[in-house]
Amino acid sequence: MGDVDVKEYAQPFFFKGNDEACLLIHGFTGSAGHMRYLGEFLNQEGGYTISAPLLPGHGTSVEDMEKRDWQEWLDYVKKEYKQLEEEYNKVYVMGLSMGGVISLILAEEYNVEKVIPIAAPIKIYSKLAYLTPVLKHFKRFKGSKVEILQSDQDDYDVYYGATPIATVPSLLKLMKIAKKNLTKITVPTLIIQSKNDRTVKPISAEIIYKNISSQEKDILWLDNAGHVCTISDEKEIIHQQVLSFLSND
């Protein structure tokens, strides 16, 4: 794959559909490509308008990401949400990993129609992450590759091969904000989590489920997918469940 292709699949995308819009938010060090299968499916099969932004500092370089923080990511998504809200009758919000956390924050602060957090971290396995406020003074990147990578198996799997350590505290901050205000969520919620996730502790899904105030809520458990379940072999299960959840009034 040449660099042009990699950049292309990392890019944000917008598919025009009906007067109901879905906002799809990718995760930390990932790209809009991770949301592309879901976006294509919801547009083609459900007729929804799809907007999948690219978070600042993503899909460019890890040096660029190193300069960004949680506030910039959250503000960027909020701006996109408000634009969709002005133009469409209903706006559904869904996100993967950190994008799932941001989708929860939107549901806490705005009148979103429905919310779908996918592999959203409330608890994570990495103990190192919690040391990053100190570690960032000694080391810039975790991981050997600092350029954008693209999986050999999947063109849409575009991500950074290294993590800028200075930005990890921003991920933790978003997790903290989302967790603190879960009771403010009252809209229909579909939580998606793989039991085989090695990044996010699966108990995260149960914490979200127990603490939100929504009357209509459910957890879709996946058995085999890894953390980036939106590009896994179980993605079709996600597609069907999300479509069913969105179209069920």
C-alpha positions in Angstrom: 0.0 0.0 0.0 1.3 3.4 -0.9 1.0 6.4 1.5 -1.8 7.9 -0.6 -4.0 4.9 -0.1 -3.3 4.8 3.6 -4.2 8.4 4.0 -7.3 7.9 1.9 -8.8 5.2 4.1 -8.0 7.2 7.3 -10.0 10.1 6.1 -13.4 11.3 7.4 -16.4 10.3 5.3 -19.9 11.5 4.7 -22.7 9.5 3.1 -25.9 11.4 2.3 -29.1 9.5 3.2 -32.4 10.3 4.8 -33.3 12.9 7.4 -31.9 10.7 10.3 -28.2 11.0 10.8 -25.6 8.8 12.5 -22.5 10.3 13.9 -19.7 7.7 14.0 -16.6 8.4 16.2 -13.4 6.4 15.9 -10.9 5.7 18.7 -7.6 6.8 20.2 -4.7 6.4 17.6 -7.2 4.9 15.1 -8.9 6.5 12.1 -12.3 7.0 10.5 -11.5 3.8 8.5 -12.4 1.8 11.7 -16.0 3.0 11.4 -16.3 2.6 7.6 -17.9 -0.9 7.4 -20.6 0.2 9.9 -21.2 3.5 8.1 -21.5 1.9 4.7 -23.9 -0.7 6.0 -26.2 1.8 7.8 -26.3 4.1 4.8 -27.0 1.3 2.3 -29.3 -0.9 4.3 -30.9 1.7 6.6 -30.8 4.7 4.4 -29.2 6.8 7.1 -27.1 9.9 6.6 -23.6 9.1 7.9 -20.9 11.4 9.2 -17.6 10.0 10.5 -15.2 12.8 11.4 -11.4 12.3 11.8 -10.3 13.5 15.2 -7.6 16.2 15.3 -4.1 14.7 15.2 -5.3 11.4 13.8 -4.5 10.1 10.3 -1.6 12.5 9.9 1.4 11.7 12.1 2.0 10.8 15.8 4.0 14.0 16.1 0.8 15.9 15.2 -1.3 13.8 17.6 1.2 14.5 20.4 0.2 18.2 20.3 -3.6 17.5 20.8 -5.7 16.9 23.9 -9.0 15.7 25.1 -10.6 19.1 25.0 -9.8 19.5 21.3 -11.2 16.1 20.4 -14.4 16.6 22.4 -15.0 20.1 21.0 -14.4 18.8 17.5 -17.1 16.1 17.9 -19.5 18.4 19.7 -19.3 20.9 16.8 -20.0 18.1 14.3 -23.0 16.9 16.4 -24.5 20.4 16.6 -24.3 20.8 12.8 -26.0 17.5 12.3 -28.7 18.4 14.9 -29.5 21.6 13.0 -29.9 19.8 9.7 -31.5 16.4 10.6 -34.6 15.3 12.4 -32.8 12.8 14.5 -29.1 12.2 15.4 -27.8 8.9 16.6 -24.4 8.8 18.2 -22.0 5.8 18.2 -18.3 5.4 18.7 -15.5 2.9 19.1 -13.2 2.9 22.2 -12.4 6.5 23.0 -15.0 7.4 20.4 -17.5 5.3 22.5 -16.5 7.4 25.6 -17.1 10.6 23.6 -20.5 9.3 22.5 -21.4 8.7 26.1 -20.4 12.3 27.0 -22.5 13.6 24.1 -25.5 11.6 25.5 -24.8 13.1 28.9 -24.8 16.6 27.7 -27.1 16.8 24.7 -30.5 15.5 23.6 -29.1 12.7 21.3 -31.7 10.3 20.0 -29.9 7.1 20.8 -26.4 6.2 21.8 -24.2 3.2 21.0 -20.9 2.9 22.9 -18.7 0.2 21.3 -15.8 -1.2 23.4 -15.9 2.0 25.4 -13.3 2.0 28.2 -14.4 2.6 31.7 -11.6 0.2 32.9 -8.6 -0.7 30.9 -5.9 -3.5 31.3 -2.9 -1.2 30.8 -1.5 -0.3 34.2 1.2 1.7 32.4 -1.5 4.1 31.1 -2.1 5.5 34.6 1.6 6.3 34.9 1.7 8.4 31.8 1.4 11.7 33.5 4.9 11.0 34.8 6.2 8.8 32.0 5.6 11.5 29.4 8.5 13.5 30.8 10.9 10.6 30.0 9.6 9.0 26.9 7.7 10.4 23.8 6.3 7.3 22.1 5.2 3.8 23.1 5.7 1.4 20.1 8.4 1.0 17.6 6.7 2.3 14.5 5.8 5.9 14.4 4.2 6.1 10.9 0.6 5.3 10.0 0.1 1.6 9.6 -2.4 -0.2 7.5 -3.3 -3.9 8.1 -2.4 -6.3 5.3 -5.8 -8.1 5.9 -8.0 -5.0 5.8 -7.7 -1.7 3.9 -9.9 0.1 6.4 -7.7 -0.9 9.4 -5.6 2.3 9.4 -4.0 3.3 12.7 -0.8 4.6 14.4 1.9 2.0 15.2 3.0 4.1 18.2 1.2 6.0 20.9 2.3 9.5 21.9 2.6 9.1 25.6 1.7 12.8 26.3 -1.8 12.2 25.0 -2.7 9.1 27.1 -3.7 11.3 30.1 -6.3 12.9 27.8 -7.8 9.5 27.1 -8.0 8.9 30.9 -9.6 12.3 31.4 -12.4 11.5 28.9 -13.0 8.2 30.6 -13.3 9.9 33.9 -15.8 12.5 32.6 -17.9 9.9 31.0 -18.0 7.6 34.0 -18.8 10.4 36.5 -21.9 11.5 34.6 -23.4 8.1 33.4 -26.6 8.6 35.4 -27.4 11.6 33.2 -27.9 9.3 30.2 -31.7 8.6 29.8 -31.9 7.8 26.0 -32.1 4.3 24.5 -28.6 2.7 24.7 -27.0 -0.3 23.0 -23.7 -1.2 24.6 -21.4 -3.4 22.5 -18.4 -5.2 24.0 -16.3 -8.2 23.1 -15.5 -10.7 25.9 -12.2 -11.2 24.1 -11.1 -7.5 24.3 -7.5 -7.3 25.5 -7.5 -3.5 25.8 -10.7 -2.6 27.5 -11.9 -4.7 30.5 -15.3 -6.2 29.5 -16.7 -5.2 32.9 -16.7 -1.7 31.4 -19.9 -2.6 29.6 -21.6 -3.7 32.8 -20.6 -0.5 34.6 -22.1 1.5 31.8 -25.3 -0.6 31.8 -25.8 -0.4 35.6 -25.1 3.3 35.9 -27.0 4.9 33.1 -30.6 6.0 33.8 -32.0 4.7 30.5 -35.2 2.6 30.6 -34.3 1.0 27.2 -30.8 -0.5 27.4 -29.0 -3.6 26.3 -25.6 -5.1 26.0 -24.5 -7.0 22.8 -21.7 -9.3 23.8 -19.3 -10.5 21.2 -17.4 -13.7 21.8 -14.3 -13.6 19.6 -13.6 -10.0 18.4 -10.6 -8.1 19.6 -10.8 -4.5 20.7 -11.4 -3.0 17.3 -14.5 -5.1 16.8 -15.9 -2.9 14.0 -13.5 -4.5 11.6 -13.5 -8.0 13.1 -15.2 -11.2 11.8 -18.1 -10.4 14.0 -18.8 -7.0 12.4 -21.9 -8.3 10.6 -23.4 -9.1 14.1 -22.8 -5.5 15.1 -24.3 -4.2 11.8 -27.5 -6.2 12.2 -28.0 -5.3 15.9 -27.3 -1.6 15.4 -29.7 -1.4 12.4 -32.4 -3.2 14.4 -31.8 -0.9 17.5 -31.9 2.3 15.4 -35.0 1.3 13.4 -36.9 0.2 16.5 -39.2 3.0 17.7 
